[in-house]
Protein backbone atom coordinates (compact mmCIF):
# COMPACT_ATOMS: atom_id res chain seq x y z
CA UNK A 1 0.00 0.00 0.00
CA UNK A 2 2.69 2.48 1.03
CA UNK A 3 4.88 1.47 -1.91
CA UNK A 4 2.12 2.45 -4.31
CA UNK A 5 1.13 5.67 -2.55
CA UNK A 6 4.54 7.14 -1.84
CA UNK A 7 5.14 8.38 -5.39
CA UNK A 8 1.63 9.81 -5.79
CA UNK A 9 1.50 12.16 -2.81
CA UNK A 10 2.99 15.68 -2.64
CA UNK A 11 6.60 15.64 -1.45
CA UNK A 12 5.80 17.71 1.65
CA UNK A 13 3.10 15.28 2.83
CA UNK A 14 4.04 12.69 5.43
CA UNK A 15 2.92 9.09 4.99
CA UNK A 16 2.65 6.34 7.58
CA UNK A 17 0.67 3.11 7.82
CA UNK A 18 -0.17 1.80 11.29
CA UNK A 19 -1.33 -1.79 11.83
CA UNK A 20 -3.09 -3.19 14.89
CA UNK A 21 -2.01 -6.69 13.88
CA UNK A 22 0.29 -8.00 11.13
CA UNK A 23 -0.14 -11.37 9.47
CA UNK A 24 2.86 -11.17 7.14
CA UNK A 25 5.45 -9.28 9.16
CA UNK A 26 8.99 -9.59 7.80
CA UNK A 27 12.42 -9.25 9.36
CA UNK A 28 15.95 -9.27 7.96
CA UNK A 29 16.92 -12.14 5.69
CA UNK A 30 13.31 -13.19 5.08
CA UNK A 31 12.60 -13.91 8.74
CA UNK A 32 8.95 -13.93 9.81
CA UNK A 33 8.04 -11.55 12.63
CA UNK A 34 5.05 -12.35 14.84
CA UNK A 35 2.90 -9.25 15.31
CA UNK A 36 -0.14 -9.77 17.56
CA UNK A 37 -2.40 -7.10 18.98
CA UNK A 38 -0.47 -5.11 21.59
CA UNK A 39 2.56 -4.36 19.41
CA UNK A 40 3.46 -0.99 17.90
CA UNK A 41 3.53 -1.74 14.17
CA UNK A 42 4.02 0.74 11.37
CA UNK A 43 5.68 1.58 8.08
CA UNK A 44 6.88 5.14 7.55
CA UNK A 45 7.86 6.80 4.27
CA UNK A 46 10.56 9.48 4.27
CA UNK A 47 12.52 11.20 1.50
CA UNK A 48 16.25 11.85 1.85
CA UNK A 49 18.27 13.87 -0.69
CA UNK A 50 21.14 11.85 -2.14
CA UNK A 51 23.53 14.78 -1.75
CA UNK A 52 23.11 15.20 2.00
CA UNK A 53 24.89 13.84 5.07
CA UNK A 54 22.34 11.07 5.53
CA UNK A 55 21.92 10.48 1.79
CA UNK A 56 25.62 9.61 1.63
CA UNK A 57 25.26 7.25 4.62
CA UNK A 58 21.88 5.59 4.09
CA UNK A 59 22.67 2.52 6.30
CA UNK A 60 22.56 4.88 9.28
CA UNK A 61 18.79 5.19 8.95
CA UNK A 62 18.18 1.85 10.67
CA UNK A 63 20.37 3.00 13.57
CA UNK A 64 18.48 6.29 13.86
CA UNK A 65 15.13 4.47 13.91
CA UNK A 66 16.30 1.99 16.57
CA UNK A 67 17.55 4.91 18.66
CA UNK A 68 14.26 6.76 18.13
CA UNK A 69 12.26 3.81 19.48
CA UNK A 70 14.38 3.67 22.63
CA UNK A 71 14.30 7.44 23.09
CA UNK A 72 10.52 7.46 22.58
CA UNK A 73 10.30 5.71 25.94
CA UNK A 74 13.39 6.91 27.78
CA UNK A 75 12.89 10.61 26.96
CA UNK A 76 9.61 10.67 28.92
CA UNK A 77 10.14 12.25 32.36
CA UNK A 78 10.33 9.45 34.92
CA UNK A 79 10.98 6.73 32.31
CA UNK A 80 14.66 7.52 31.74
CA UNK A 81 15.89 4.38 33.52
CA UNK A 82 13.60 1.85 31.82
CA UNK A 83 16.21 -0.62 30.52
CA UNK A 84 15.32 -0.46 26.83
CA UNK A 85 18.37 -0.60 24.54
CA UNK A 86 19.64 -0.78 20.97
CA UNK A 87 21.37 -3.82 19.46
CA UNK A 88 23.33 -3.13 16.27
CA UNK A 89 22.28 -3.09 13.53
CA UNK A 90 18.49 -2.97 13.90
CA UNK A 91 17.05 -4.53 17.06
CA UNK A 92 15.38 -3.21 20.20
CA UNK A 93 16.33 -5.09 23.38
CA UNK A 94 15.51 -5.38 27.06
CA UNK A 95 18.98 -4.88 28.57
CA UNK A 96 21.21 -7.33 26.64
CA UNK A 97 18.87 -10.20 27.44
CA UNK A 98 15.86 -10.27 25.16
CA UNK A 99 14.65 -8.83 21.86
CA UNK A 100 11.34 -7.01 21.86
CA UNK A 101 11.40 -5.23 18.52
CA UNK A 102 13.14 -4.60 15.23
CA UNK A 103 13.55 -2.29 12.27
CA UNK A 104 13.57 -3.08 8.54
CA UNK A 105 14.52 -0.39 6.01
CA UNK A 106 14.02 -0.51 2.22
CA UNK A 107 15.30 2.28 -0.01
CA UNK A 108 14.68 3.26 -3.64
CA UNK A 109 16.81 5.89 -5.38
CA UNK A 110 14.81 8.03 -7.84
CA UNK A 111 17.02 10.60 -9.59
CA UNK A 112 18.60 12.44 -6.63
CA UNK A 113 16.18 11.40 -3.88
CA UNK A 114 16.09 8.29 -1.70
CA UNK A 115 12.56 7.10 -0.96
CA UNK A 116 12.85 5.18 2.29
CA UNK A 117 10.27 2.77 3.69
CA UNK A 118 10.91 2.17 7.38
CA UNK A 119 9.11 -0.74 8.96
CA UNK A 120 9.35 -0.95 12.73
CA UNK A 121 7.60 -3.14 15.26
CA UNK A 122 8.08 -3.49 18.99
CA UNK A 123 6.21 -5.26 21.75
CA UNK A 124 4.37 -2.78 23.97
CA UNK A 125 1.79 -4.87 25.79
CA UNK A 126 2.31 -8.65 25.33
CA UNK A 127 3.96 -10.59 28.13
CA UNK A 128 4.34 -13.56 25.76
CA UNK A 129 6.19 -14.95 23.92
CA UNK A 130 9.07 -12.74 25.16
CA UNK A 131 8.69 -9.52 27.14
CA UNK A 132 7.15 -6.12 26.49
CA UNK A 133 7.75 -2.47 27.36
CA UNK A 134 4.88 -2.35 29.85
CA UNK A 135 6.36 -5.37 31.65
CA UNK A 136 9.60 -3.42 32.00
CA UNK A 137 7.67 -0.47 33.40
CA UNK A 138 5.78 -2.70 35.88
CA UNK A 139 9.07 -4.30 36.93
CA UNK A 140 10.65 -0.87 37.40
CA UNK A 141 7.69 0.29 39.53
CA UNK A 142 8.04 -2.77 41.75
CA UNK A 143 11.78 -2.34 42.22
CA UNK A 144 11.84 1.45 42.63
CA UNK A 145 8.47 2.07 44.34
CA UNK A 146 7.32 4.34 41.52
CA UNK A 147 3.90 4.56 39.88
CA UNK A 148 4.75 5.01 36.20
CA UNK A 149 1.77 4.43 33.95
CA UNK A 150 1.77 1.83 31.14
CA UNK A 151 2.26 3.24 27.65
CA UNK A 152 0.15 2.72 24.54
CA UNK A 153 1.33 1.58 21.12
CA UNK A 154 -0.21 4.67 19.48
CA UNK A 155 1.63 7.00 21.83
CA UNK A 156 4.96 5.28 21.22
CA UNK A 157 4.56 5.24 17.43
CA UNK A 158 3.86 8.98 17.50
CA UNK A 159 6.80 9.66 19.82
CA UNK A 160 9.13 7.46 17.72
CA UNK A 161 8.32 9.38 14.53
CA UNK A 162 8.75 12.72 16.31
CA UNK A 163 12.12 11.71 17.79
CA UNK A 164 13.24 10.27 14.43
CA UNK A 165 12.50 13.57 12.71
CA UNK A 166 14.71 15.37 15.25
CA UNK A 167 17.52 12.80 14.88
CA UNK A 168 17.46 13.11 11.09
CA UNK A 169 17.71 16.91 11.37
CA UNK A 170 20.69 16.57 13.72
CA UNK A 171 22.39 14.04 11.43
CA UNK A 172 21.88 16.22 8.37
CA UNK A 173 23.45 19.15 10.19
CA UNK A 174 26.29 17.43 12.08
CA UNK A 175 26.76 13.99 10.51
CA UNK A 176 27.29 10.78 12.52
CA UNK A 177 29.01 12.56 15.41
CA UNK A 178 25.80 14.44 16.13
CA UNK A 179 23.93 11.26 17.09
CA UNK A 180 26.53 8.62 18.01
CA UNK A 181 27.06 9.74 21.64
CA UNK A 182 23.36 9.15 22.34
CA UNK A 183 23.39 5.88 20.37
CA UNK A 184 26.34 4.57 22.39
CA UNK A 185 24.59 5.57 25.59
CA UNK A 186 21.80 3.10 24.82
CA UNK A 187 23.52 0.31 22.90
CA UNK A 188 24.27 -3.08 24.44
CA UNK A 189 27.74 -3.64 22.98
CA UNK A 190 30.05 -1.53 25.15
CA UNK A 191 33.01 -3.62 26.27
CA UNK A 192 31.73 -6.74 24.48
CA UNK A 193 33.81 -9.28 22.53
CA UNK A 194 32.83 -11.07 19.33
CA UNK A 195 34.43 -13.76 17.19
CA UNK A 196 35.32 -13.07 13.58
CA UNK A 197 34.21 -15.35 10.73
CA UNK A 198 33.19 -18.45 12.72
CA UNK A 199 32.75 -19.81 16.25
CA UNK A 200 36.47 -20.65 16.46
CA UNK A 201 37.68 -17.42 14.87
CA UNK A 202 39.82 -14.77 16.54
CA UNK A 203 38.35 -12.64 19.31
CA UNK A 204 37.83 -8.93 18.74
CA UNK A 205 36.56 -6.08 20.89
CA UNK A 206 33.64 -3.94 19.70
CA UNK A 207 34.75 -0.31 19.67
CA UNK A 208 31.98 1.58 17.84
CA UNK A 209 30.40 2.36 14.47
CA UNK A 210 32.26 3.75 11.48
CA UNK A 211 31.26 6.68 9.29
CA UNK A 212 28.90 4.52 7.22
CA UNK A 213 27.16 2.59 9.98
CA UNK A 214 29.30 -0.57 9.95
CA UNK A 215 30.46 -2.05 13.24
CA UNK A 216 34.07 -1.40 14.17
CA UNK A 217 36.06 -4.04 16.04
CA UNK A 218 39.63 -4.23 17.30
CA UNK A 219 41.49 -7.48 16.84
CA UNK A 220 44.70 -7.66 18.84
CA UNK A 221 47.72 -7.03 16.64
CA UNK A 222 45.62 -6.01 13.64
CA UNK A 223 44.07 -2.70 14.60
CA UNK A 224 40.48 -1.59 13.96
CA UNK A 225 38.41 -2.92 11.05
CA UNK A 226 34.79 -2.56 9.93
CA UNK A 227 32.52 -5.60 9.86
CA UNK A 228 28.95 -6.48 9.01
CA UNK A 229 26.45 -9.12 10.18
CA UNK A 230 26.48 -12.43 8.32
CA UNK A 231 22.77 -13.14 7.95
CA UNK A 232 21.57 -14.06 11.41
CA UNK A 233 24.96 -15.02 12.81
CA UNK A 234 25.42 -11.78 14.72
CA UNK A 235 23.32 -12.63 17.75
CA UNK A 236 23.86 -12.62 21.49
CA UNK A 237 24.29 -16.40 21.58
CA UNK A 238 26.97 -16.80 18.90
CA UNK A 239 28.45 -13.28 18.65
CA UNK A 240 29.65 -13.77 15.08
CA UNK A 241 30.54 -11.08 12.61
CA UNK A 242 32.43 -11.11 9.32
CA UNK A 243 34.86 -8.56 7.81
CA UNK A 244 33.33 -6.21 5.25
C-alpha positions, 0 to 999 in steps of 0.5 A: 500500500505504502509502496504504491502511494509514496510516489503519488503524494505531494513531497511535503506530505508525510505518509505512515501506515499503522497496523493493529495486527500484522499477518505477514510481518517480515524481518531481515533475511526473510525472517517472519516476525510475529505481530499480535495485537499489543505491538506498535507496528508501522511503516513510515515513508521518508525522503532523503536527498542523495547529496546530503549527510544522511543520503551519503550514509543511508545505512545509518537510517536503521540506527536512527530508527532503533535509537528513536524507538528507545528514546521514545520511551526513555525521553519521557520524564520518569521513564529515563531508567527503563532498561530499553536498549539498541542492538546493532544493527536494527534490534530493540532489546531489554537490557542485553537479554531479550529482543522485543522489537526490530527495524527493517529499512528498504530504499529506492533511489529516484534521480537524486532522492532516496525514498525510504520505507521504514518498517518498525515493530516493537512489543508494547503490551504482550507478556508472551512470547518474550517480554514487552515495554509495559512489563519493564515499566511494571518491573521498574515500579516494583523495584523502585516504588514508583507509579509510572503508567503503562504506555500505549502503542499509538503513543509510542509510534507517535513519539518514535516518529517525532524523535526520528524527525529530530535525529534526522535533522541533527544528522543532516546538520552534524553527521554521525558525530551528532547522534553517536554519543546518544546511540552509544549511551543506549547500545548493548555492545560496550566492552563486548567481545565477538568472534570473527568469521566463525565460532572458532575465529579470533576474538575482537573487541567492539569499539563503535560504528564507522562513518557509514554505519558498519560495526568497528572491532579491534582485533589484537595485533591487527588494529580496527576494522569494519565488519557487518552481520552475516545473515543471522549469525550476529546474535547474542548467543553466537556473537559472530561477525564477518569482515566487510 
